[in-house]
Amino acid sequence: MGDTDGSSSAAHGAQSDTASSRNEESNGIIGRLFGRLGATSTEPEETQPTANQAQPARDMVNLRRLRVDDVAIPSADILAVPNTISRDELVQVFRDSGMSRVPVYDGTLDTPLGFVHLKDFALMHGFNGDHEGFDLSAMLRPLLFVPPSMPLAVLMAKMQTERRHMALVIDEYGGVDGLLTIEDLIEQVVGEIEDEHDTDEAATWIKEKPGCYIALSKTPLDEFEAEIGRSLTNHEDVDEEEIDTLGGLVFMLSGRVPARGEVVRHPDGVEFEVVDADPRRIKRLRVRVQDRPE
């Protein structure tokens, strides 16, 4: 009888160990990270990890302490596309931004429909495939909608459970207030994750090719003038006392907020193509520096 009980207990213990191992494997890295949030140390003091080893655990406190609105990308900086965008325009957005996931909206960003993934687009259409049959709605993936006050730990658990990689922050009036990705949350634990699309935060423009730049609207005008080797404010149509950014210069030249895709020409021969904008502000520009007019 005793042997039977002992064998039964051993078998039960082995089954429990196997189940625990399977659960840990199914949770993946995000599950293991999140699981550590509730862990408490029961080891003796002499076996506690060193300061360097304990750093990741201390960093995970950020997920408890911080809220969604502490780390979300503000709505003004969200790159999104309308559901009326054409296939070629969407290709250009992916190329210019380097993003693999882009939110899609109907009319304005406050009416989000989902997001389109570069992988889905490439598999269904390809960048050089047939233009016929392009249906953006068929490629949309669902977004997660969260309040700004949600703790990051809760959001991470929700993203893992629902297998979502992108969340929109919705304010009390139902408008879009920001955006987060699963990468943003993991970076709160392990630090900045750089990939091939990340650039120096201090750099507000990149050189696409000779004489052509992709620049943020907030690019300081004097720094960009030094880059291209000419002044953009020494003209009677431009009041250098009122502007200090590229976006401000383009707004002054056009007299309004130009639409995405619109080209604004400077009297000195420089062309500003609006790559991204909303009805309230310019976000990104393609700047073509041409030879000075005679």
ABEGO torsion letter per residue (X at the ends): XAAAAAAAAAAAAAAAAAAAAAAAAAAEAAAAAAAAAABBBABBAAABBBAAAAAAAAAAAAAAABBAAAABBBAAABBBBBAABBAAAAAAAAAAAGBABBBBBBGBAABBAEBBBAAAAAAAAEAABBABGBBAAAABBBBBBBBAABBAAAAAAAAAAAGBABBBBBBAAGBBAEBBBAAAAAAAAAEBBBBAABBBAABABBBABBGBBBBBAABBAAAAAAAAGBBAABBAABBAAABABAAAAAAAAAGBBBBBGBBBBBAAGBBBBBABBBAABBABBBBBBBBBBX
